[in-house]
Amino acid sequence: MRIGLLTEGGYPYAHGESHTWCDRLVRGLTCHDFEVYALHTDARQEARRPAELPGHVRLARSAPLRGDFPAGDRRGAGQRRGRGPGRRERRRFAGHFGDLVAAFATLPPGVAQAVAGPAAGGDAPDPPVTGKADRFATGLYGLAELAGEQGGLPALLRSEEAVRILEAACHGPRALPAAHGAQVKDLLAVTTRLERALRPLSLDWYGDRRSPGLAGVDLCHATSAGAAALPGLLAGHFFGTPLLVTEYGVRLREHYLAGAASPLSAPVRALLAAFQGALAAEAYARAALITPGNTHARRWQERCGADRARLRTVYPGMDAGPFGAVADAAADDSKTLVWVGAVEPTKDLIALLHAFAGIRRTEPRATLRIIGGPGRDPQASGYLAHCRALAAQLFPDEAADARTVGESPVSFEEIGSPEVPTLQDAYAAGAVVVLSSVVEGFPRSLVEAMFCGRATVSTEVGAVCEVIGGTGLVVPPRNPRALAEACGALLADPDRRARLGAAARARALELFTVEQNVAAFRGIYLELISHAPARPAAGRVRDARGLPQPFARPAESHVPGRWAVTGAATRAAAPAGRTPSWAVPDGERPAAAPVPAAGCGGGAVGARGMRQPVRRDDPATGQPRPTRGRGQW
């Protein structure tokens, strides 16, 4: 089958967790053809060449979610025939954009009256589409239809009319409380970012005479419920293509965190957050299946309106091979704690250093190795310097005697240094692996430690408890005393460390390998396609009740040329009261029955489904005779 893989800011351009997961997925499912539709958000991604793709994967389309709209795209660059939008197009845009804005920039009538009093809602009747989700969908797909028919949507989204519609919603009685003080510069910033977020509506990804695009794929697989899911939503709306949404890090949560740290004004942050929430809810509502990477992400999706019946947890796959040789490398009498990761404020190394001070009081031989460089957080470099200063203050250099050079029991190292050349060496360096985070999604470092057979002590954040599953110790976050007691208990008991490490390795190999991830998606793809109705060129085949009829056309009907088939599915596809002559069994076939074209592997199909030789009249006798020419069986 053909899979449309929809990515945002990742595969096949950027490197990282998203790129690694997609690459392993497509390389593991060689039985399918993948077409990648990539949205990139960084100028460095545009300059970087995409990664080399396997033979069954091709980069079908790519587009930026930054800067101006691509000039070469005929759907978004301007109106057809070179003319500007007319009065009718502007009226259509105002109606659809008004529905979209009202869905995320205003409160429901009941909530608005509860917040501002009964007079706030006025006596004006509600619009025909009262549900916020329905209004958002009406506006979204209406704008998509306008972009497909007329073009020029990006210019309309940045027009003065769009600003006025947004201003009327923000200054109305049902406006979001945080958006009441929105000024003109705030509205301009919102419309600019809305145009970029809605850019997939105007892209030429949906098929034309030159390329079928997303109209020709069997399944759309989006790597997030944000902008990456928009092409899949349109493919489902216009072509009936099923949509699969996979999130290992909830995109909406990332938007919230990024917005909290951004310099944008409060009204802009509130409006953009409300829009992203409405978009995620629409993606969850329309998706045929949603596959969160852990229970933590699953809870977020349920809070955003995802149907629990269509949620299925699929853990991210990780390569266990490089860590297999590390399983028995640590000595039983080791007193070394290891922390591995990117140094950021959310990792709470301050609490870990204070906990280690308590460990040293009961176990003077204990050492702590912090392995990792600064993370992507803007404050990461300053935070690392602060941690180094605190470690020097809490643990001054110690020497065994007057002639020995003093050393600190705490070391800061990076992978690739002579002491720690590889990631495997980092986990082999200690007896216990520690995670002290206050914010965590899926703890990849814990899974790597489990592959290595290490006992772990972790804080109860994110998906930690789900990953550990009883094979390690878990303590509350921001509690150095509890962290110190748990680490001290494992350092003092080598047998317990060995038992927990063996159990952790067995659990990781069962749940978190690449093989289990690929096998899960192989089954999901087949399941979704098996429930997807057939989509013939003239429209879907439907039963007497008007419902789509899966597999109404047999597989042979998709092969070029004319194939003769029989069965209930064939008769169901015929007009009422008529049965095609090529669907009649051989014994009832009239003399003028059509003959499959040569070269198509043709041949009639008998009553039992067996292929029969094609009959032709003998020119000498006039009687039918079987022939066995090329392409006639």
N, C-alpha and C positions, 0 to 999 in steps of 0.2 A: 504494500500500500504506500501511498505518498503522504508524508507527514510534513506539514508546515510548521517549522520550529520558530516561534516568535520570541525574540530576545530583546532586552533593553540594557544597554551599557555593559554588555558582557560578550559572550560568544558570538562570532569568532574573533573579535578584535582584542578586548581587554583580557588580561590574565587575572586569575584569582579563583575563588571557590566556584562562582557561577560558570566560568569557562571550563574548569576542570570537570564539573558534573556533566555539562552538556557534551563535552568531548568524549567522556567515558560512555555516555548513553548512546551516542550515534555510532561509536566504534563497536559497541556491544550488540547493536541491533542492525547487523548488516543485511538482514532479510528485507528491510524497508528502505525506500528512497526518501531522503530528507532534503527539504528546501528551506534554507535559513532566511528569515526576514528579520534583519537586525536594525534596531534603533540605537544610535550612539549619542551619548550626552556630553562627551569630552572632546576638545579639539585634538588632544593627543591620540584618541582613538581614530579620528579621521585621517591623521597623518600616518598612523601605523598600518602596515600591511596586514591583512587578515591571516590567521594561522592556516597552515596547509591542511586541507580537508581530505578525508577519504574519498574513494571513487564514487560511493553511493550518496555523497553529500555535496551539495552545491550552494553557494551564496546567491540566492535568487535576487534579493533586493536589499538595499541599505539606505538609511536616511538619517539626517541629524535632528535631534530635538533641541537644538540651540541655533542662534543666529537667525538669518532670514530663511524663508522657504526656498528650497532648491528651484532655481530658475528654469531648469529643463523639464520640470514636471508639468504637463499640460493641464492636469486637473486643478492645480493650485495656483499656477503662475498668473492666470487671468481668465476672463470669460471667453467662451467659444466665439469664433469668428472675429476676435479682436475687439469686441465691444465691451463696454463696462456694464455693471449690473443695472438692470432696469428697475422700474418701480415694482413690478411683480416679484422679481427676485429679492429685492430689499424687503418687501412685505413678508415674503416667506421666511427670510432670514430672521426678521424681527420676531415672528411668531415662534419659530423653533428655538432661537436663542433665549427668548423670554421664558419658555418652558424650562430650558436647561438651567438658567440662572435662578428661577423661582424654586427649583427643586433643591438647590444646595445653599442659596443665600438667604432663605427665609425659613421661619419656623412654621410648623403646622398650625392651623387655626386654634386648636385647643390649647397647645403649648403657649402660643402668643398671647391668648387671653389670660392664661394663668400667670404669665410673667408681667404683662403690662396692664391687666385689668380688662373688664368686659368692653370698655369703649375702644380699646386698641384695635379690635378686629373690625369695627364698623359694621354697617348693615349691608355691605356689598356682597353679592352672592359669590360662592366659590366657583372657580373655573370648572369646565367640564371634566378635566382630569384632576382629581383631587389628591390622589396618592402621590407623595413625593417621588417614590421610585418610578411610578408610571410617568410622571411629568419629565423626569430625567431621561427615561428611555425614549419618550416621544420627541423630546428636543434633540437628543443625541442622534437617533436614526433619521430624524428629519434633516438635520444638518448634513449627515452623510449623503442622503439622497440629493440634496441641493448641490453638494460638491460634485457628485457624480454626473448630474445633469447639466449644470451650468458652469462649474469651476469657480475660481476666485474666492473660495471660502477664507483663506488666510487673511486677505485684505479686508474682508467684511468683519472678521473677528477683531481686527485692530482699528476698525473705523470709529468715527465719532458716535455713530448710532449704537454700536455695541457698548460704548462707555455710558451713554445715556440710559440704556436698558439696565445695566448693572447699577448705575446711580439710583434709578427709581426703586430697584429692589432693596438697596442698602438703606435708603432713606424712608422706606415705607413702614407701616405699622407692624409688619411681621418680620422685619429684618433681624438678622442675628445680632445679639447684644454687642458683640465685639466689633461688628461692622458699622455701627451707627455713626461713628466718627470718621468714616472713610472720606478722604479728600480726593481731589482730582488726580493728584500724583499717585495715590494708592490705587485708584480705579484703573489708571493707565498701566500700572505695574501688574495688576491682576489680569487685564485683558491680554497683555503681552505674553504672560505665562500660560494663559488659557489657550492662546493660539498654538504655542509650542506643544502643550499637552494634547491638544486635539489635532495635531498635524497628521496622524495616521488616517483621519477621515478624508484627507485630500490627496493622499499618495496614490500612484497608479499601480497598486499591488493587486488589484482585484480582477484582472483579466481584461484583455482586449484582443484584437485580431492577431497581434504578434505573439502574445503569450497568454496562456490561461490564468496565470497567477494563482491567487488563493482560491479562485473559482474551480481550479482543477485538482486541489488536494482532497484527500479523504478525511483528514483529521488535522485540526489546529492544536498545537501544544504550546501554551504560553508559559514563560518562566516566571511570571509575576501577574498580579491582578491589577497592575497599573497601566501605563501606556502600552506595554507589550501585549496586553489582552485586547486592546481596541481593534486591531486587525482581525483577531479571532471573533470578536463580537459582530463585526460587520459581515464576516464570512458566514457566520451562523444565521444572521438576520436575512441576508439576501440569497444565500445558496443552501441553507440548511446544513452546513458543515458542523459536526460536533466539536466542542471546545473542551480541552483539558487544561486545567490551571495547576501548576506546581509551584509551591512557595517553600523554600527552605529558610528564608528570612522574609517575614511579612513586609511587603513593600509599603503598606500604609503606615506601619510602625516606623519604618525608616524615614518616611516623609515627616511624621510627627517629630522625631528626634532632630532631623535636619532643620525643620522650621523653628524649633525652640532655640537652636544655636545660631540662627541666621540674623542678620542685621535688619531684616524687613520689619515694617511697622506691624502693630497688632492687628489692624483690620485686614491687611494683606495676608498675614499668616492664617487668620481665622477663615477667610474666604477660600484660600488654596487648600487648607486642611479639609474644609467641608466638601470641596469639589473632589478631592482624592478619595474621601470616604464614600461619596455617592458613586464614583466610578468603580471602586472596589466592590461595593454592594451589588452593582449591576453585573460585574464580572462573575461574582459568586452566584448570583441568581440565574444567569444564563448558562453557566458551565455545566456540561454533562457530568463531569466528575472533578473534584478538587482533591489534590494530594499534598497535604502539609507534610513537612519534614519531621515534625515532632508534635507532642501534645501542646506545648507552649504556643506554637503557631496555630494549631487547631483551635485553641480557645479564642485567639484573636479573630479568626475567621468566623467562628460562631457568633461572636459579639457583633460582627459586621453584617450579620444576616445570612450567613451560609447555612444551607440545609444540612443538618447532621447526617441525613441518609445519604448524601452525596459526598461525604468526607471520608477519605481513606488515607491513613498515615503510611507514607513510604519513606523510610529512613534514607538519608544520603549515603551513597556508596563510597567507600574509601579503600585504597589499595593496601591490603594487609601484607603483601609480599615482603617489602623492605624491612618490616619490623619483626619478622619471624625469628631471625637469628638473635634477637635481643632478649628473648624470653627468659633465659637462665643466666644472663650475664652478670647480674649483681651479686655481690657476696652477701652471705647471710648476716655478717656482723657489721654491715655498712650502717653508718649513722648520718647519711646524707639525704637532705631534702632537696627536691628539684622542682623549680617552677619554670614552665616553658610557655612562651607566647609573645604577643606584642605589648610592650609597656605603654599603658594608657591609664588615665585616672579611673576608668571603670573597673580595672583589674585589682584595685585596692591593695597595692603592694605595701602601703603604709601599715595596714592591719597585719599583713603577713610578717613584716619586720618586728612589730611589737609582739606578735605571737611567738616569733623565734626567740625573742629575749626571754620569754617565760620558759621555753623549751631548754634554753642553755642553763637555766638555774637547776633543772633536774637531770639534764644530760649534757655535761660539759664538753663531750667529744662531738656533739652534733654540729654539722655544717649545712649551709644553705647556698645553693647555686641558682641564681636568677639568670636564665638563658633567653635572650631575645632582645631585639632592638626597639627603637621608638615606633609606635603605631602610626596610623593615618590621622589620628586626632590632632588638631592644631596645637593642643597643649601637651602633646606627648613628650617633646624634647625637654621642656621645663619640668615636667613631672619626673622624668628619669633622673635629671640632675638633683631634684629634691630628694628622691629615694636614695641616691648615692650619698648625699650629705647626711641623711638620717642614719644610714647604716654606719657611716664613719663615726657618728656621735654615739650610737648605741653599742657598737662593737669596735672599740679601738684595737689596733694591731696587737696581737699577743705573741709572745715568744716563750719557748719551753725553758730557756736558761739565758744567762747573760751573754752568751756567744752566738745565739741563734737569731736569724732575722725574723722579725715579727710578721705575722700574717693575720688577716681578718677572717673570721669564720664565714663571712658573707662575701660572695663574689658575683660580679656582674659580667656576663659573657655574651657573645653573639655566635650564632651558628655559622660555621665557616672559619672560625679561628683555629689555631693549632690545637687548642685543648678540646674543642668541640667541632670537629670537621663536618659532621652530618647531623641530621635530626635524630637518627637512631642513636648516635653517641650521646645526645643530650638525655634521652630517657635511660640509657644504660648507666649514666653517671650516678644515679641515686637509687635508694631503696624505696622511697615513697615519693610520689608525685602529688603536688599540691596545686589546687585551684582556689583562689581567694576572691573571685570577682563579685561585684555587687550587681552587675548587669551582664547577662550572657544569653545568647540564643542557643544554638546547637554547639556544645563544647567539643570541638574537634580535637583539641589537645588531650582531653580525657579519653577519647576513643583511641588515639594513637598510643597513649599510655596503657590502655587495656590490651591492645594488640601486642604490646611488649611484655605483658604479664606483670604489670606493676600494681601494687596496692596504691590506692588513691585516697586523699582527703579533700573534700570539696565543700563549697558553700552552696546552700539550697537556693539556687537562682536558675531561671530559664528552664531548660530541659535536662538539668543535671540529674535529678532523681530518676527520670525516665531512662537516661543512658546508663547510669550506674546500676540500677536495679538490684540493690542489695550486695553488690560486689565491692563496695568501698564505704568509707565513712563520710557522712554528710553532716555539716554543722550550719547554724544560722549565719547569714552574712553580717559583717561589721561586728564580729564578736571574737576579738583576738584570744580571749581566755579559752573559749570552746575550741578554737582552731589549734591552740597549743596543746590542750589535753588530748585531742584526737591524734595529732602527729606524734606526741610523746608515747601514746599507747602503742602505736604501730612500730615505732623505732625500738621499743623495748621487747617486742614479741616477734621474732623472726618466723616462727611457725605460722602465726596468724597472717603475716604478710604473704607468705607463700601460698596459703589457702586462698586468700582473697585475690591474689594475682592470677592464680590458675583459673578461678571462677570468672574473673574479669576477661581473661583472654578467650575463654570458651563463649562467653556472651557476645563479645565483639565479633568473633568469627561467625556467629549465627545470625546476627542482626545487621551489621554495619559494613558488609563487604560490597564491592562493586558487583559481584555476581548476583547477590540477592536484590540489589537495586535494579539491575538490568532485567532480571527475570520478572520482577513485579511489573515493570512498565511493558514488557512484552505481553503479559497477560491482560493488562489494562487496555492496550491498543486493540487487541483482538476483541475484547469485551465491548468496547465502545463502538467499533465498526459493526459488530454483530447486531447491535441494537439500532444502528443508523439506517433509516429508510433508503431504498435505492433512489438514485437521482438521475433518471434518464433525461435525454436532451429536451424532450417535450414536456417535462414536468414529472413530478413524483407519481408513482402508481399508488392509488388509494383504494380502500375497500368500500363496501356499500355504505358504511357509516362516515366515510370521508376521512378516515384515519390513514396515515402513511403505512404502507404494507412493506415490511422488510423483506429483502430478497425476492421481490416480485419479478425481477428479471434474473435469469440464471447467469452464471459466470460466462457462458459462451456468448452472451449477447454483447459483451464488451470487447470481443475480438473483432478486428476489422473484417469486413465481408459479411455474407449472409449465411447464418447457421440455422439448420432446421431443428427445432426443439419441440417437445411435447410436455404435457402436464398441466396441473391446475394453474400454476403461475402464468403460463402462456395464455390460457383461456381467460384468466382474470385481467390480463393486459389488453385483451381484444375489446372492440366496441360491443355494447350490449346487443345480444341476440345474434352475434356473428362470431364464427370461429375461423381464424385464418386457415387457408388451405394448407399452409406448411405445418400446421399443428395437428393435422389429421393423421391417425396411424396409417401404416403402409397399406394395410388391406383395404382402407377406405379412400386412399389417395386418388384423386382424379388424374386423368392423363396429362393435364396441363399444369401439374404441380411444379413449383419453381425449383430450379436446380442450383445448388450452391456454386458460387463462382470458383473457377479453377485457381489454384495457388493458395487457398485459404485453409487447407486441411479439411475440406468440406466433406459432405456425405450426409445422407438422411439419417435420422434417429428413429429406430423402431419403437414398437409399443412398449417393449421392456427397457427402453433406454439404450439399446445396443445400436452402434453405428452400422448402417446397411450400405451396400454399394449403390452408386447412383445408376438409375435405370435410363437407358436410351433405346430408341427404336432401331431395330435392324433394318437397314435400307433395302435389303433383299427380300425379307419376309414381312416386314412391317410389324413384327412382334417385338416387345421389349426384351432387351438382353442386358445382363450386367457387364459393365466394362471396368477395366482397371487401368486407367490412365493416370498420368502424373497429377497429383492434387485432387483426385476424385474419390478418395477414400476417407 
